[in-house]
Amino acid sequence: MGLGEQATPSQPKNPQIIQRTGIPTQESFGRPTVLTTYPHWQYFLALERDLIETTYYVEMAAENFRTFSVAYARLFLTAGSEIDVLCKLLCHQINAATKAEKIDEYRQEITASFPRFPSMRVLVPRYALVLEPWVAWSEQDSPQWWGLHQKVKHERHAYYQAANLENTLQAVAALFCLVLYHYQPTLYAGELLPWTQFFGLEHEPEHLMSEANYKLPDF
């Protein structure tokens, strides 16, 4: 090839043609992973990790419960959206024909089948905290943190301060309860892994649960 001449790129003898195959089938993905099998548990763990991350900057103590920030706002709103999803899923597990779409309707259906659900207590051992995120359902009422979640969601300009540590903690703990009920058979089989690094459970009246001995109030 002389000077000034441009090289012609060589063409492969048998070029590979990539064809569109449409929407892949479940079989094409192979064996399901933990993430695809228990996606709501993995999603909860991701939120839990985000919550743990905030403790490097704000100590999780009652004195800081009113601390608000954009980080808490994001976690609070994300947890609330997932709570709505899990409530719907749990209602469908109870009644495939359910029409429940609001928090009061969720309460009616869930507590009708799981009357002890509002008694769920969530421990935060690292900070010696005990949370009862659904206790208001025992009084036929909605949790205060849920009402504030709706305010932050729709009227953030007026209720931004409600996106605080306390409400965020309650919302993530509430999601923890729902996910455990949703995956109860998997939990009891010891297959809901990896386990939480932040939250713990207490079964009334006096049994502290360990990873080898799960027990939910209604089971």
Sequence and secondary structure as in RCSB ss.txt:
>XXXX:A:sequence
MGLGEQATPSQPKNPQIIQRTGIPTQESFGRPTVLTTYPHWQYFLALERDLIETTYYVEMAAENFRTFSVAYARL
FLTAGSEIDVLCKLLCHQINAATKAEKIDEYRQEITASFPRFPSMRVLVPRYALVLEPWVAWSEQDSPQWWGLHQ
KVKHERHAYYQAANLENTLQAVAALFCLVLYHYQPTLYAGELLPWTQFFGLEHEPEHLMSEANYKLPDF
>XXXX:A:secstr
  TT        SS        S  GGGG S  HHHHSHHHHHHHHHHHHHHHHTTTS  SGGGTT B HHHHHH
HHHHHHHHHHHHHHHHHHH TT    SHHHHHHHHHHH TTGGG EEEEGGGTEEE TTGGGGGT   HHHHHHH
HHHH HHHHGGGSBHHHHHHHHHHHHHHHHHHTHHHHHTT S S  SS EEEETTTEE BTTB   TT 
